[in-house]
Amino acid sequence: MILSTKELKSIKAGAGLSATLINALVKGFTSFMDVGRYLGSSIRRLFGGSACPLK
């Protein structure tokens, strides 16, 4: 079945928020927060003197 140009222009795609999109955004935000937490913890340990000394 071949669609005409007029029929192709009338096709409307769904642009709503799906559960998959929301899940991906939440996982991305969680990963971003984890990286910040680990980085902050490392900086605090370095400047707080509780890091292991380098040999």
Phi, psi and omega in degrees: 000124180251130180268146176280168179299320180297318179292321179296322180290337182273355180286129179246126179270152178286129181241022181279170177277121178261165179297326180294317179295315179297317179299317180295319179295318179295317179295321177296316179295318179297317178297318179298318179293321178297316179299317178297319179296314180294319179295316179297320179295319180294317179296317180297318180293322179296311183279342178274352177081014181259013178274153178292137179290146177276141180258000000 
